[in-house]
Amino acid sequence: VFHINYIGRELNRAELCLQFGKPFIQDET
């Protein structure tokens, strides 16, 4: 379940970045 949630979050972030025209950062520390 956690893995699915993680992928969903990454896809969500990528979509938002595409919307706002910002570079997609995969690993945020």
PyMOL commands that set and color helices and strands:
alter all, ss='L'
color gray80, all
select helices_A, chain A and resi 2-20
alter helices_A, ss='H'
color red, helices_A
deselect
rebuild
show_as cartoon
